[in-house]
Amino acid sequence: MALAFDASQPAEEVSSPTETAIEQDAFPFEHLSEIAEHESWRKEVYRPVYHVHKWWAQRLGSVFRAIFLGALSPAGTDVLRRFYSPAKFPNSVVFDPFMGSGTTLGEALKVGCKAIGRDINPVAYFAVRNALEGHPLQETERAFQRLGAKVKPQIEHYYQSILANGEAATALYYFWVKVLRCPGCGNNVDLFSSYIFSRHAYPRRYPAAKALCPRCGEINNVNFDCSSARCHGCNDTFDPSAGPAKGTKAVCPTCATEFRIAATAKGQGHPPRHRLYAKMVLTRQGEKLYLRADDFDGSLYKEAATRLREELDLYPVVGIEPGYNTNQVLNYGYGFWHEMFNERQLLCLGLLAREIRAIEEPRARDAMACLFSGTLEFNNMFASFKGEGTGAVRHMFSHHILKPERTPLEANPWGTPKSSGSFSTLFKSRLHRAQQYCENPFEIALTGGRAEKVHGLSEPIGHDVASDYSEFQSGARLYLSCGDSAKTDIGSESVDAIITDPPFFDNVNYSQLADFFHVWQRHMFHDGEIVSTRSEREVQHQDGDEFQARLSDVFRECSRVLKSGGILAFTYHHSRSEGWQAVLGAVMRAGFKIVACQPIKAEMSVAQPKVQAKEPIDLDVILVCRKRTGGGDGQAQDNGWPQVLQHASAQVSRFLQVGRRLSRNDVRVILTAQLVRKLSEIGDADRALALLEKNGARLEAGIEQLHASAS
């Protein structure tokens, strides 16, 4: 897709319209999805401001820019052309009640809006405040250099290595394996599923790999797919692809006893032990070498462990509470958050956190603290090795859950220019890049299938944050708060548009995972008693009815603060009928009806749950809502299905025309959204929900029909 644009034309100021471009069938979702697709593959490059700190289910900045342009521009507007023009909406106030990573608010500020954001989770609030408040590059650079002078030498001491020729080298990564005691014979069992511990990201193109000999521990060069190798250390023959761990069970190499891994780990009463078996070092000549662990490595680790015991208050000691997303680690024998780190990691991260806490300038301190919190994601014993040809460290939330890693990777926390996931490299790749983006934002345009950066379309990001709504009314551009979005201090009918991305009722429970970061943040700032981020009022809930009720409460508050002609637009998708029942009920019980459904590219294509899914959902749908006036539409019940199918079929066809392949679940999202839109016109929530359930068989038949035509 090639687009013509002129970033030099004067900014256009537009007032909030009564009819909007996003409500029209002509909204160019298929072309906008192409832009979003390119962003999704390099989101930390194309929208770095929202990716300094981890948050879950992050939506794409280009999608939300398009939503703003469509929701605040009058019907008939060429949204695709406006996407590449410096349009401004200085008189518009936007509210996001589920601000998450801050995507909505950042895109609102870029197009000149005044923005209000709220989230019940303090980790989200801390990350968004740091992202949007603005930190001068020179100020954060000075803070980083001072940190380096104080703590870098201390950390480097514990990540050194001595080569066979006596030369010193820097340890980039240490390779560990979890160890359990066999219930049968009592011998230790390494939980390798494969003895190949390093291979290239594109193994068929680069087949060379590294394998550990299970007998002598020597490192061998093998092909990634070999089933037989001879160790050059002990001359023993072994199968590099077959380790003791197979799925949820392991087989003891000594006595052949088969045992369940999680149950055995939990039965120990403590987390599994780890054994250090290999390392990757960086020589003074810049060469990376794989070496087996030696006595020097063991003594250096013991030195770090001894110092850790001598230090006071260096890391948080907080128990892990039971929950949907924490039971997995509790069942593995973990009981405290700090048990997810080894002793050397706790020491070095604790030293770094202590020096950050001592920074006197508040904004620089907060920026470093936010970067540190993000660094935790890559420096723990749940992180793993991605291999050669890519960023070496796979962060702990690559599966969006707390998944115990059987072969964890310990990275150098401060790092070198050749490191991945370290504090120093993330300073450049995340914080520094985000600050540059804030000072000079850009969009991406596709020319000949390649993405090019287009500057000059948006206002810089970086604003003082109002402490309350009164201060916001006095002229501030940005107001952020942490709390229940069902109760706000925002004035009635004061907001022009509410744009958001609500949480799912099931799947990933953000607060349970966010506690991993929260305990460190509270510890760093000595912020009173360290408690969980979980709240009885958070919308996310495993029970569909409870989720619907809580989401409806937030939408009722949205109705109160939204102007009578304003729009509520939010992105959503779900593969289960309960998810659509919940969102339809929440919308209708809050006094809204859905006036348009626009499918759009969803979350990052590289997210592990999508990569591994049989029928992945690659689309969100933008549900555009207005306040209900008058009664319902009886035809929505009696003869609405042909119109539903017609609209969905047209949207599927438009995607096919630009070459986008749709999974069955993508078609499900498109068709279900159109049915939900039609049913919301009825006016009676109970009847609409009953009809949604009643139409289940017809919906499934329609999905098969549309998917067959798409295939």
C-alpha positions as CSV (number, residue, x, y, z in Angstrom):
1,M,0.0,0.0,0.0
2,A,1.5,3.3,-1.1
3,L,0.1,6.5,0.4
4,A,0.5,10.2,-0.5
5,F,1.0,12.5,2.4
6,D,2.1,16.0,3.1
7,A,3.5,16.6,6.6
8,S,4.2,20.3,5.8
9,Q,0.5,21.3,5.5
10,P,-0.9,23.4,8.4
11,A,-2.5,21.6,11.3
12,E,-6.2,21.4,11.0
13,E,-8.3,22.1,14.1
14,V,-11.6,20.2,14.2
15,S,-14.4,20.4,16.7
16,S,-16.3,17.4,18.0
17,P,-18.8,16.4,15.3
18,T,-22.3,15.0,15.7
19,E,-21.8,12.3,13.1
20,T,-18.4,10.8,12.9
21,A,-16.2,9.0,10.3
22,I,-15.7,5.9,12.5
23,E,-19.4,5.2,12.4
24,Q,-19.4,4.9,8.6
25,D,-18.9,1.8,6.5
26,A,-16.2,3.6,4.6
27,F,-13.9,3.6,7.6
28,P,-10.7,2.2,6.0
29,F,-10.0,-0.6,8.6
30,E,-8.4,-2.9,6.1
31,H,-5.7,-0.3,5.1
32,L,-5.2,0.8,8.7
33,S,-4.6,-2.8,9.6
34,E,-1.7,-3.0,7.2
35,I,-0.1,-0.1,9.0
36,A,-0.8,-1.6,12.3
37,E,0.7,-5.0,11.1
38,H,4.0,-3.3,10.5
39,E,3.9,-1.6,13.8
40,S,3.2,-4.9,15.6
41,W,6.4,-6.5,14.5
42,R,8.6,-3.7,15.9
43,K,6.3,-2.0,18.4
44,E,9.2,-1.1,20.7
45,V,10.7,0.9,17.7
46,Y,7.6,2.4,16.2
47,R,5.8,3.2,19.5
48,P,8.6,3.0,22.1
49,V,6.9,5.3,24.6
50,Y,4.4,2.6,25.5
51,H,7.0,-0.2,25.9
52,V,9.5,1.1,28.5
53,H,7.7,-1.0,31.1
54,K,5.8,-4.3,30.7
55,W,2.0,-4.3,30.5
56,W,-0.3,-7.0,29.1
57,A,-2.5,-7.0,26.0
58,Q,-1.0,-3.7,24.7
59,R,-2.8,-2.4,21.7
60,L,-1.2,-0.7,18.8
61,G,-0.7,3.1,18.7
62,S,-1.5,3.4,15.0
63,V,-4.9,1.8,15.7
64,F,-5.7,4.3,18.4
65,R,-4.5,7.2,16.3
66,A,-7.0,6.0,13.7
67,I,-9.8,5.7,16.3
68,F,-9.2,9.3,17.4
69,L,-9.2,10.6,13.8
70,G,-12.4,8.6,13.1
71,A,-14.2,9.5,16.3
72,L,-13.4,13.2,16.3
73,S,-13.8,13.9,12.6
74,P,-17.1,14.4,10.8
75,A,-18.8,11.8,8.6
76,G,-17.3,11.9,5.1
77,T,-13.7,12.5,6.3
78,D,-11.0,10.6,4.5
79,V,-9.5,9.0,7.6
80,L,-6.6,7.4,5.7
81,R,-5.5,10.7,4.3
82,R,-6.0,12.5,7.7
83,F,-3.8,9.8,9.2
84,Y,-0.9,11.5,7.5
85,S,-1.9,15.0,8.1
86,P,-1.2,17.1,11.3
87,A,-4.9,17.2,12.4
88,K,-5.5,18.7,15.8
89,F,-8.4,18.6,18.2
90,P,-7.4,21.1,20.9
91,N,-11.0,21.6,22.2
92,S,-11.6,17.9,22.8
93,V,-11.3,16.1,26.1
94,V,-10.6,12.3,26.0
95,F,-11.0,9.8,28.9
96,D,-9.6,6.3,29.1
97,P,-10.8,4.4,32.2
98,F,-8.5,1.4,31.5
99,M,-5.3,3.3,30.6
100,G,-3.0,0.2,30.9
101,S,0.2,1.1,29.1
102,G,-1.0,4.6,28.1
103,T,-1.5,4.0,24.4
104,T,-4.8,5.9,24.3
105,L,-3.5,8.9,26.2
106,G,-0.3,9.2,24.3
107,E,-2.1,9.2,20.9
108,A,-4.6,11.7,22.3
109,L,-1.9,14.1,23.3
110,K,-0.2,13.7,19.9
111,V,-3.3,15.0,18.2
112,G,-3.7,17.9,20.6
113,C,-6.4,16.6,22.9
114,K,-6.6,17.1,26.6
115,A,-6.4,13.6,28.2
116,I,-7.6,11.9,31.3
117,G,-6.4,8.5,32.3
118,R,-7.3,6.2,35.2
119,D,-6.4,2.7,36.1
120,I,-7.0,0.6,39.2
121,N,-3.6,-0.9,39.1
122,P,-0.7,1.1,40.6
123,V,1.9,-0.5,38.3
124,A,0.0,0.7,35.2
125,Y,-0.3,4.2,36.8
126,F,3.4,4.3,37.6
127,A,4.4,3.2,34.0
128,V,2.0,5.6,32.3
129,R,3.0,8.6,34.4
130,N,6.7,8.0,33.6
131,A,5.9,7.5,29.9
132,L,3.8,10.7,29.4
133,E,5.2,13.1,32.0
134,G,8.3,13.9,30.0
135,H,11.9,13.5,31.0
136,P,14.6,15.7,29.4
137,L,17.2,13.5,27.6
138,Q,20.2,15.3,29.2
139,E,18.7,14.9,32.7
140,T,18.2,11.1,32.4
141,E,21.6,10.7,30.7
142,R,23.3,12.3,33.7
143,A,21.4,10.1,36.1
144,F,22.3,7.0,34.2
145,Q,26.0,8.0,34.1
146,R,26.1,8.6,37.8
147,L,24.4,5.3,38.5
148,G,27.0,3.6,36.3
149,A,29.9,5.2,38.2
150,K,28.5,4.0,41.5
151,V,27.1,0.6,40.9
152,K,28.4,-0.7,37.6
153,P,31.8,-1.8,39.0
154,Q,30.1,-3.7,41.8
155,I,27.9,-5.6,39.5
156,E,30.7,-6.3,36.9
157,H,32.8,-7.9,39.7
158,Y,30.2,-10.7,40.0
159,Y,30.0,-11.3,36.2
160,Q,33.6,-12.0,35.3
161,S,35.3,-15.1,34.0
162,I,38.9,-16.4,33.6
163,L,39.7,-18.1,30.3
164,A,42.0,-21.2,30.0
165,N,44.9,-18.9,29.0
166,G,44.5,-16.8,32.1
167,E,42.9,-13.8,30.3
168,A,39.9,-12.1,32.0
169,A,36.6,-12.0,30.2
170,T,33.1,-10.8,30.9
171,A,30.3,-13.2,31.6
172,L,27.3,-12.3,29.4
173,Y,25.0,-15.2,30.3
174,Y,25.0,-18.1,32.7
175,F,23.0,-21.3,31.8
176,W,21.2,-23.1,34.6
177,V,18.9,-26.1,34.8
178,K,16.3,-27.0,37.4
179,V,17.1,-30.0,39.5
180,L,14.7,-32.3,41.4
181,R,15.5,-35.3,43.6
182,C,14.2,-38.5,42.1
183,P,11.4,-40.0,44.4
184,G,12.7,-43.5,43.5
185,C,16.4,-43.5,44.1
186,G,17.1,-40.0,45.6
187,N,19.5,-39.0,42.9
188,N,19.4,-35.5,41.4
189,V,17.6,-35.2,38.0
190,D,18.3,-32.3,35.6
191,L,15.1,-31.2,34.1
192,F,16.4,-30.9,30.5
193,S,13.9,-31.7,27.8
194,S,16.8,-31.5,25.3
195,Y,20.5,-31.3,25.9
196,I,20.7,-28.8,23.0
197,F,20.7,-25.5,25.0
198,S,21.7,-23.1,22.2
199,R,20.6,-22.9,18.6
200,H,20.0,-20.3,16.0
201,A,16.6,-18.5,15.6
202,Y,16.6,-19.8,12.0
203,P,18.0,-23.3,12.5
204,R,17.4,-24.6,9.0
205,R,19.4,-21.8,7.6
206,Y,22.0,-21.9,10.4
207,P,22.0,-25.5,11.7
208,A,24.9,-25.3,14.1
209,A,23.9,-25.7,17.8
210,K,25.4,-26.4,21.2
211,A,24.7,-29.5,23.3
212,L,25.6,-30.5,26.8
213,C,27.0,-34.0,27.3
214,P,24.8,-35.6,30.0
215,R,27.7,-37.8,31.2
216,C,30.7,-35.4,31.6
217,G,29.1,-31.9,31.1
218,E,31.3,-31.0,28.1
219,I,29.9,-28.6,25.5
220,N,29.6,-30.1,22.0
221,N,29.0,-28.6,18.6
222,V,26.0,-30.4,16.9
223,N,23.3,-29.9,14.4
224,F,20.1,-28.6,15.8
225,D,18.1,-31.7,14.6
226,C,20.7,-34.5,15.3
227,S,19.6,-37.6,17.3
228,S,23.1,-39.0,17.9
229,A,26.3,-37.2,18.9
230,R,29.7,-38.3,20.3
231,C,31.1,-36.1,23.1
232,H,34.6,-34.8,22.3
233,G,35.3,-34.8,26.1
234,C,34.5,-38.3,27.2
235,N,33.8,-40.0,23.8
236,D,30.4,-41.1,25.0
237,T,27.5,-41.3,22.5
238,F,24.3,-39.6,23.4
239,D,21.0,-38.3,21.9
240,P,21.1,-34.5,22.2
241,S,17.4,-34.2,21.6
242,A,16.2,-36.4,24.5
243,G,16.5,-35.2,28.0
244,P,14.9,-36.5,31.2
245,A,11.9,-34.1,31.2
246,K,9.0,-35.0,28.9
247,G,6.0,-32.8,29.1
248,T,4.7,-32.6,32.7
249,K,6.8,-35.7,33.7
250,A,10.5,-36.7,34.0
251,V,12.2,-40.0,33.9
252,C,15.2,-40.6,36.2
253,P,18.3,-41.5,34.2
254,T,19.6,-43.6,37.1
255,C,16.6,-45.8,38.1
256,A,14.1,-45.1,35.3
257,T,11.5,-43.9,37.8
258,E,8.9,-41.7,36.1
259,F,7.5,-38.8,38.2
260,R,5.4,-35.7,37.9
261,I,7.5,-32.6,37.9
262,A,5.2,-30.1,39.5
263,A,3.9,-32.5,42.2
264,T,7.5,-33.5,43.1
265,A,8.6,-29.9,43.3
266,K,5.7,-28.9,45.5
267,G,6.3,-31.9,47.8
268,Q,9.8,-30.6,48.6
269,G,8.3,-27.6,50.4
270,H,10.6,-25.1,48.5
271,P,11.3,-24.2,44.9
272,P,13.5,-26.5,42.8
273,R,17.2,-26.1,43.1
274,H,19.3,-25.0,40.1
275,R,22.6,-26.2,38.7
276,L,25.0,-24.0,36.7
277,Y,26.3,-25.9,33.7
278,A,27.5,-23.4,31.1
279,K,28.2,-19.7,30.3
280,M,28.7,-17.4,27.4
281,V,31.6,-15.0,27.8
282,L,32.8,-11.9,25.9
283,T,36.5,-11.8,25.4
284,R,38.6,-8.6,25.3
285,Q,38.8,-9.1,21.5
286,G,35.0,-9.0,21.3
287,E,34.5,-12.7,20.6
288,K,31.6,-14.6,22.2
289,L,32.5,-18.1,23.6
290,Y,30.4,-20.9,25.1
291,L,32.3,-22.5,28.0
292,R,31.3,-25.0,30.6
293,A,31.0,-23.7,34.2
294,D,34.1,-24.1,36.3
295,D,35.2,-23.7,39.9
296,F,35.9,-20.0,39.5
297,D,32.2,-19.5,38.5
298,G,31.1,-21.4,41.6
299,S,33.4,-19.4,44.0
300,L,32.2,-16.1,42.5
301,Y,28.6,-17.1,43.0
302,K,29.3,-18.1,46.6
303,E,30.9,-14.7,47.1
304,A,27.8,-13.0,45.9
305,A,25.6,-15.1,48.1
306,T,27.7,-14.4,51.2
307,R,27.5,-10.6,50.6
308,L,23.8,-10.8,50.1
309,R,23.4,-12.3,53.5
310,E,25.5,-9.4,55.0
311,E,23.4,-6.7,53.3
312,L,20.2,-5.3,55.0
313,D,16.9,-4.6,53.3
314,L,18.2,-5.1,49.8
315,Y,15.2,-6.8,48.3
316,P,11.4,-7.2,49.1
317,V,10.3,-10.3,51.0
318,V,6.6,-10.7,50.1
319,G,4.5,-13.8,49.8
320,I,2.7,-14.8,46.6
321,E,-1.0,-14.8,47.0
322,P,-3.1,-17.7,45.5
323,G,-4.9,-16.8,42.2
324,Y,-5.7,-17.9,38.7
325,N,-2.3,-16.8,37.4
326,T,-0.2,-17.4,40.5
327,N,-1.3,-21.0,41.4
328,Q,1.0,-22.4,38.8
329,V,4.1,-21.1,40.6
330,L,2.7,-21.9,44.0
331,N,2.2,-25.5,42.8
332,Y,5.8,-25.6,41.8
333,G,7.0,-24.9,45.3
334,Y,7.4,-21.1,45.1
335,G,6.0,-19.1,48.0
336,F,7.7,-15.6,47.7
337,W,8.4,-13.3,44.8
338,H,12.1,-13.0,45.6
339,E,12.4,-16.8,45.1
340,M,12.1,-16.1,41.4
341,F,15.7,-14.7,41.5
342,N,18.9,-16.4,42.4
343,E,21.1,-14.9,45.1
344,R,23.5,-13.1,42.7
345,Q,20.6,-11.5,40.9
346,L,19.0,-10.4,44.2
347,L,22.3,-8.8,45.3
348,C,23.0,-7.0,42.0
349,L,19.5,-5.8,41.5
350,G,19.2,-4.8,45.1
351,L,22.4,-2.7,44.8
352,L,21.1,-1.0,41.7
353,A,17.7,-0.3,43.3
354,R,19.4,1.2,46.4
355,E,21.4,3.6,44.2
356,I,18.3,4.6,42.2
357,R,16.4,5.4,45.4
358,A,19.2,7.8,46.4
359,I,18.8,10.0,43.3
360,E,17.6,13.4,44.5
361,E,15.9,14.7,41.3
362,P,12.3,13.2,41.4
363,R,11.7,12.8,37.7
364,A,15.2,11.3,37.0
365,R,14.7,9.0,39.9
366,D,11.3,7.9,38.7
367,A,12.6,7.4,35.1
368,M,15.4,5.2,36.4
369,A,13.0,3.3,38.7
370,C,10.7,2.6,35.8
371,L,13.5,1.4,33.7
372,F,14.7,-0.8,36.6
373,S,11.3,-2.3,37.0
374,G,11.2,-3.2,33.3
375,T,14.7,-4.7,33.6
376,L,13.3,-7.2,36.2
377,E,11.4,-8.9,33.4
378,F,14.7,-10.1,31.8
379,N,16.8,-10.7,35.0
380,N,15.2,-13.5,36.9
381,M,15.2,-17.3,36.9
382,F,12.0,-17.4,34.8
383,A,13.8,-15.9,31.8
384,S,15.3,-18.2,29.2
385,F,17.6,-18.2,26.2
386,K,16.2,-17.4,22.8
387,G,19.3,-18.5,20.9
388,E,21.6,-17.0,18.3
389,G,20.5,-14.5,15.7
390,T,18.1,-12.6,17.9
391,G,17.9,-10.9,21.3
392,A,19.4,-13.5,23.6
393,V,17.0,-13.2,26.6
394,R,13.4,-14.4,26.4
395,H,11.6,-12.4,29.1
396,M,9.6,-14.1,31.8
397,F,6.2,-13.0,30.4
398,S,6.6,-14.2,26.8
399,H,3.6,-16.5,27.5
400,H,1.7,-13.9,29.4
401,I,1.8,-16.1,32.5
402,L,4.1,-17.1,35.3
403,K,5.6,-20.2,33.7
404,P,8.4,-21.8,35.7
405,E,11.4,-22.1,33.4
406,R,13.3,-25.5,33.6
407,T,16.4,-24.2,31.9
408,P,16.6,-20.5,33.0
409,L,19.1,-18.0,31.7
410,E,20.9,-15.6,34.1
411,A,21.9,-12.4,32.2
412,N,24.4,-9.8,33.3
413,P,22.1,-7.2,34.9
414,W,24.2,-4.1,34.0
415,G,25.4,-5.6,30.7
416,T,27.6,-4.6,27.9
417,P,26.9,-3.3,24.3
418,K,26.7,-7.0,23.3
419,S,24.2,-7.9,26.0
420,S,20.4,-8.4,25.8
421,G,17.9,-7.4,28.5
422,S,20.3,-5.6,30.7
423,F,19.8,-2.2,32.5
424,S,22.4,-0.5,30.3
425,T,21.1,-1.8,27.0
426,L,17.5,-1.2,27.9
427,F,18.4,2.4,28.8
428,K,19.4,2.9,25.1
429,S,16.8,0.7,23.4
430,R,13.8,1.5,25.6
431,L,14.1,4.7,27.7
432,H,16.4,6.8,25.5
433,R,14.4,5.7,22.4
434,A,11.1,6.5,24.1
435,Q,12.3,10.0,25.1
436,Q,13.5,10.7,21.6
437,Y,10.0,9.6,20.3
438,C,8.3,11.9,22.8
439,E,10.3,14.9,21.6
440,N,9.7,14.1,17.9
441,P,6.9,11.6,17.4
442,F,6.4,10.0,14.0
443,E,4.0,7.7,12.1
444,I,4.9,4.9,9.7
445,A,3.9,4.9,6.1
446,L,4.1,1.9,3.8
447,T,5.8,2.4,0.5
448,G,6.5,-0.7,-1.6
449,G,5.9,-2.9,1.4
450,R,8.5,-1.1,3.5
451,A,7.8,1.1,6.5
452,E,9.1,4.7,6.5
453,K,9.0,7.1,9.4
454,V,7.0,10.3,8.8
455,H,7.7,13.2,11.2
456,G,5.9,16.5,11.7
457,L,2.4,15.1,12.1
458,S,2.0,15.2,15.9
459,E,2.6,17.3,19.0
460,P,5.4,16.3,21.3
461,I,4.6,14.2,24.4
462,G,5.6,15.4,27.8
463,H,3.3,17.2,30.2
464,D,2.9,18.0,33.8
465,V,0.3,15.7,35.4
466,A,-2.6,17.3,37.2
467,S,-3.1,16.0,40.7
468,D,-6.9,16.2,40.5
469,Y,-9.7,17.2,38.2
470,S,-9.8,20.8,39.4
471,E,-6.2,21.3,38.4
472,F,-7.0,19.7,35.1
473,Q,-9.8,22.2,34.5
474,S,-7.4,25.0,35.3
475,G,-5.5,24.4,32.1
476,A,-3.5,21.2,32.4
477,R,-3.3,18.9,29.4
478,L,-3.0,15.6,31.3
479,Y,-4.7,14.2,34.4
480,L,-3.8,10.7,35.6
481,S,-5.2,8.9,38.6
482,C,-5.1,5.4,40.2
483,G,-8.4,4.0,41.4
484,D,-11.7,2.5,40.6
485,S,-13.0,3.9,37.3
486,A,-16.6,3.3,38.4
487,K,-16.1,6.4,40.6
488,T,-14.2,9.4,39.4
489,D,-14.0,13.1,40.2
490,I,-14.5,14.1,36.5
491,G,-17.3,16.6,35.9
492,S,-20.6,15.4,34.4
493,E,-20.9,15.7,30.6
494,S,-17.4,17.1,30.3
495,V,-15.7,14.5,28.1
496,D,-16.0,14.5,24.3
497,A,-14.9,10.9,23.7
498,I,-14.1,7.9,25.8
499,I,-11.6,5.6,24.0
500,T,-10.3,2.5,25.8
501,D,-9.4,-1.2,25.7
502,P,-11.1,-3.0,28.6
503,P,-9.6,-6.2,30.1
504,F,-10.9,-9.6,29.3
505,F,-13.0,-11.3,31.9
506,D,-10.7,-14.4,31.8
507,N,-7.3,-15.3,30.5
508,V,-4.5,-13.1,31.9
509,N,-5.2,-11.5,35.3
510,Y,-3.1,-8.4,35.1
511,S,-3.0,-7.6,38.8
512,Q,-1.7,-11.0,39.8
513,L,1.2,-10.7,37.4
514,A,1.8,-7.0,38.1
515,D,2.6,-7.9,41.7
516,F,5.9,-9.2,40.5
517,F,6.9,-5.5,39.7
518,H,4.8,-3.9,42.5
519,V,6.7,-5.5,45.4
520,W,10.0,-4.0,44.1
521,Q,8.5,-0.6,43.3
522,R,7.1,-0.3,46.8
523,H,10.3,-1.6,48.3
524,M,12.4,1.0,46.4
525,F,10.4,3.9,47.6
526,H,9.7,2.6,51.1
527,D,6.0,3.2,50.2
528,G,4.4,1.9,53.4
529,E,3.3,-1.6,53.8
530,I,3.8,-3.6,50.6
531,V,0.5,-5.0,49.5
532,S,-0.9,-6.7,46.4
533,T,-2.2,-4.7,43.4
534,R,-5.3,-6.9,43.5
535,S,-8.5,-5.0,44.2
536,E,-12.1,-6.2,44.9
537,R,-13.2,-3.5,42.4
538,E,-11.0,-4.5,39.5
539,V,-13.1,-5.3,36.4
540,Q,-11.2,-8.4,35.4
541,H,-12.9,-11.5,36.9
542,Q,-13.1,-15.2,36.2
543,D,-16.9,-15.1,36.5
544,G,-18.6,-13.8,33.4
545,D,-21.6,-12.3,35.3
546,E,-19.3,-10.5,37.8
547,F,-17.2,-9.2,34.9
548,Q,-20.3,-7.9,33.2
549,A,-21.5,-6.1,36.3
550,R,-18.2,-4.4,37.1
551,L,-17.7,-3.4,33.4
552,S,-21.2,-2.0,33.4
553,D,-20.4,0.1,36.5
554,V,-17.5,1.7,34.7
555,F,-19.5,2.3,31.6
556,R,-22.2,3.9,33.7
557,E,-19.6,6.3,35.0
558,C,-18.5,6.9,31.4
559,S,-22.1,7.7,30.5
560,R,-22.2,10.3,33.3
561,V,-19.0,12.1,32.3
562,L,-19.6,11.8,28.5
563,K,-21.3,14.6,26.6
564,S,-24.7,13.8,25.1
565,G,-23.2,13.7,21.6
566,G,-20.0,12.0,22.6
567,I,-18.7,8.6,21.6
568,L,-17.6,5.6,23.7
569,A,-15.3,3.4,21.5
570,F,-13.4,0.4,22.7
571,T,-11.4,-2.5,21.2
572,Y,-12.4,-6.0,22.0
573,H,-12.3,-9.6,20.9
574,H,-13.2,-13.0,22.3
575,S,-13.5,-16.5,21.1
576,R,-16.1,-17.6,23.7
577,S,-19.8,-16.7,23.8
578,E,-19.5,-15.7,27.5
579,G,-17.1,-12.9,26.5
580,W,-19.6,-11.4,24.1
581,Q,-22.5,-11.9,26.5
582,A,-20.6,-10.0,29.1
583,V,-19.7,-7.0,26.9
584,L,-23.2,-6.7,25.3
585,G,-24.8,-6.8,28.8
586,A,-22.3,-4.2,30.1
587,V,-22.9,-1.8,27.2
588,M,-26.7,-2.0,27.3
589,R,-27.1,-1.9,31.1
590,A,-25.0,1.3,31.2
591,G,-27.4,3.0,28.8
592,F,-25.4,2.7,25.5
593,K,-26.1,1.1,22.2
594,I,-23.5,0.0,19.6
595,V,-23.7,2.0,16.4
596,A,-20.8,0.6,14.5
597,C,-18.3,-2.3,14.5
598,Q,-14.9,-1.9,12.7
599,P,-12.5,-4.8,12.7
600,I,-8.9,-3.9,13.0
601,K,-5.5,-5.5,13.5
602,A,-5.1,-6.6,17.1
603,E,-2.2,-7.4,19.4
604,M,1.4,-8.1,18.3
605,S,1.7,-11.0,15.9
606,V,4.7,-12.3,17.7
607,A,2.9,-12.9,21.0
608,Q,3.5,-16.5,22.0
609,P,-0.2,-17.3,22.7
610,K,-0.9,-16.3,19.1
611,V,2.0,-18.1,17.6
612,Q,1.0,-21.3,19.3
613,A,-2.8,-21.1,18.8
614,K,-4.4,-23.4,16.2
615,E,-7.0,-20.7,15.3
616,P,-5.3,-17.5,16.5
617,I,-7.3,-14.2,16.7
618,D,-5.5,-11.5,14.8
619,L,-8.3,-9.0,14.9
620,D,-9.9,-6.7,17.4
621,V,-13.2,-5.1,16.7
622,I,-13.7,-1.4,17.5
623,L,-17.2,-1.2,19.1
624,V,-18.5,2.3,18.7
625,C,-21.2,3.3,21.1
626,R,-23.6,6.2,21.8
627,K,-25.9,7.0,24.6
628,R,-29.3,5.4,24.1
629,T,-32.2,7.8,23.4
630,G,-35.8,6.7,23.1
631,G,-37.0,3.1,22.9
632,G,-35.5,0.0,21.2
633,D,-35.8,-1.3,17.7
634,G,-38.1,-4.3,17.4
635,Q,-36.7,-5.2,13.9
636,A,-33.4,-5.9,15.4
637,Q,-35.1,-9.1,16.8
638,D,-37.4,-10.0,13.9
639,N,-35.4,-9.6,10.7
640,G,-31.9,-8.4,11.6
641,W,-29.9,-11.5,10.7
642,P,-29.6,-10.9,6.9
643,Q,-28.3,-7.4,7.6
644,V,-25.8,-8.8,10.2
645,L,-24.5,-11.4,7.7
646,Q,-24.3,-8.8,4.9
647,H,-22.2,-6.4,7.0
648,A,-19.9,-9.1,8.2
649,S,-19.5,-10.6,4.7
650,A,-18.6,-7.2,3.3
651,Q,-16.0,-6.7,6.0
652,V,-14.5,-10.1,5.4
653,S,-14.3,-9.4,1.6
654,R,-12.5,-6.1,2.2
655,F,-9.8,-7.9,4.2
656,L,-9.4,-10.5,1.5
657,Q,-9.1,-7.9,-1.2
658,V,-5.9,-6.5,0.5
659,G,-4.5,-10.0,0.9
660,R,-5.1,-10.5,4.6
661,R,-5.8,-14.1,5.6
662,L,-8.5,-14.7,8.3
663,S,-8.6,-17.5,10.7
664,R,-12.0,-19.0,11.8
665,N,-11.8,-17.0,15.0
666,D,-11.1,-13.8,13.1
667,V,-14.3,-14.4,11.2
668,R,-16.0,-15.2,14.5
669,V,-15.0,-11.8,15.9
670,I,-16.3,-10.0,12.8
671,L,-19.7,-11.8,12.6
672,T,-20.3,-11.9,16.4
673,A,-19.6,-8.2,16.7
674,Q,-22.2,-7.4,14.0
675,L,-24.8,-9.5,15.7
676,V,-24.0,-7.9,19.0
677,R,-24.4,-4.5,17.4
678,K,-27.8,-5.3,16.0
679,L,-29.0,-6.8,19.3
680,S,-27.9,-3.7,21.2
681,E,-30.6,-1.8,19.3
682,I,-33.4,-3.7,21.1
683,G,-33.2,-1.6,24.3
684,D,-33.9,-4.5,26.7
685,A,-30.7,-6.0,27.8
686,D,-32.2,-9.3,29.1
687,R,-34.0,-9.9,25.8
688,A,-30.9,-9.0,23.8
689,L,-28.8,-11.4,25.8
690,A,-31.4,-14.2,25.5
691,L,-31.4,-13.6,21.7
692,L,-27.6,-13.8,21.5
693,E,-27.7,-17.2,23.2
694,K,-30.6,-18.3,21.0
695,N,-28.7,-17.3,17.9
696,G,-25.8,-19.5,18.8
697,A,-26.4,-22.2,16.2
698,R,-27.1,-19.7,13.4
699,L,-24.0,-17.8,14.4
700,E,-21.8,-20.9,14.1
701,A,-23.3,-21.7,10.7
702,G,-22.6,-18.2,9.6
703,I,-19.0,-18.4,10.8
704,E,-18.4,-21.6,8.8
705,Q,-20.1,-20.1,5.7
706,L,-17.9,-16.9,5.8
707,H,-14.7,-18.8,6.7
708,A,-15.3,-21.2,3.8
709,S,-15.6,-18.3,1.4
710,A,-12.6,-16.6,2.9
711,S,-10.5,-19.8,2.5
